[in-house]
C-alpha cells in the first residue's frame, strides 16, 4: 500500500505527464490546422463530353487499357453530388473502375434553379437520361450500355431499364430504394405523412440545406455530436483532418431538387409505393419490372438508415431477369463508398460481375491506398 507521500508523488507525476501530453497534442494539432491541407475532392481527371441545360456528362479517361467492350454509365441521386465516388485518394470508386479497364461515364445533374421547379421524374428519366445514353451509344459505336444507379439515381435506373431495356446490357443498383412500404428507418415513416404539396407549393424547389437538416435529425447524436467529438480527438492527425474536411465539403455541397420531381417522388414512391408493384407510369407508359430482363446486381447496406435493406431487397424477386444477385454489405449509406473495408469489397465486386458478363473477366484490382501517417498519441483526457 502506498503511503501518503508516495501517493501524492504519483498523482503529481501523472498530472505532469498528462499536462505534457496535452501540450504536445495542442502543438501537433496547431501544426496540422494551420498548415497546408490537401482537401481536394473529385481529383481524378475527366472531360465534359455532353451537356444539356444544367446536366453534364463526365467521361473519365483511363491510363489503363480498356478491357470491357461495354461502357458504364453511373447515375447518381439528385440529392448531394456524384463526387462521393471520387472523394479521397486510395478510396476512390472511380479510380478502381478505371484501373479495371472500365470505360466510365457519369452524369452530373448540376444545380437546379427556380426555372427547373416544374421538371418531372419523366423529364429526368425519359429526357436527360435517354439523351445521355443515346449520345454514349453513338460516341462509342455500341448497341448497349452498362448502367449503375446510386440511391435515388438507382431508382431512376430501374425505371429507365424497364422502359428502355434494349439499351441496357447489365444493371447495377446500389443503395437504391425500390420498395417504400417498410417501417425500417425514420425517413420512411416521416415521408408517409409529410404534406409535400404544401411544401412544394410554398418552396418551389426542395432546398438542399433543408434536406441536409432533415438527414441530421435522423441520427443527431452520431451526426451532430459524435463526429465532431471524433474530430477533436484526432485533430493532431493530418490524414484524419484532411479526410474529415473532404467529407464535410461533400455533405454541404447540396443542390436543390426540382420541386415537381420531389413532389412525385414522395407521393408516388414513399406514399404510393408504385414502383415495386409495377404501377408507376412515366410518359404514359407503365413501368413494368418484368421488363427488367437484363442481368441485375443489387447492392445495399445492412446498417443503412436512409435506404434500409427492406427498401432494396425485394427488387430481385420482382424483375423478369433470371440472372440476379443481392449483395448486402455490413455498412451504412455512405460507408459503402468511402470506408477502406468496403473499397476492398464494393467496387471490385462490381468490376468482376460486369467483367464476367462482358466476356473479359480478370481478377479485379483495388485502388491503392495512400500510406497512412501514424497518429500521434492523444492525451488521456481525450482517449475515452
Buried (B, 14 or more C-beta within 10 A) or exposed (E): EEEEEEEEEEEEEEEEEEEEBBEBBEEBBEEBEEEEBEBEBBBBEBEEBBEEEBBBBBBBEBEEEBBBBBBBBBBBBBBBBBBBBBBBBBBBBBBBBBBBBBBBBBBBBBEBEEEBBEBBBBBBBBBBBBBBBBBBBEBBEBEBBBBBBBBBBBBBBBBBBBBBBEBBBBBBBBBBBBBBBBEBBBBBEEBBEBEBEEBBEEBBBBBBEBBBEBBEEBBEEEBEEEEEEEBEBBBBBBBBBBBBBBBEBBBEBBBBBBBBBBBBBBBBBBBBBBBBEBEBEBBEBEBBBEBBBBBBBBBBBEBBBBBBBBBBBBBBEBBBBEEBEBBBBEBBBBBBBBBEEBBBBBBBBBBBBBBEBBEBBEEBBBBEEBEEEEBBEBBEEBEE
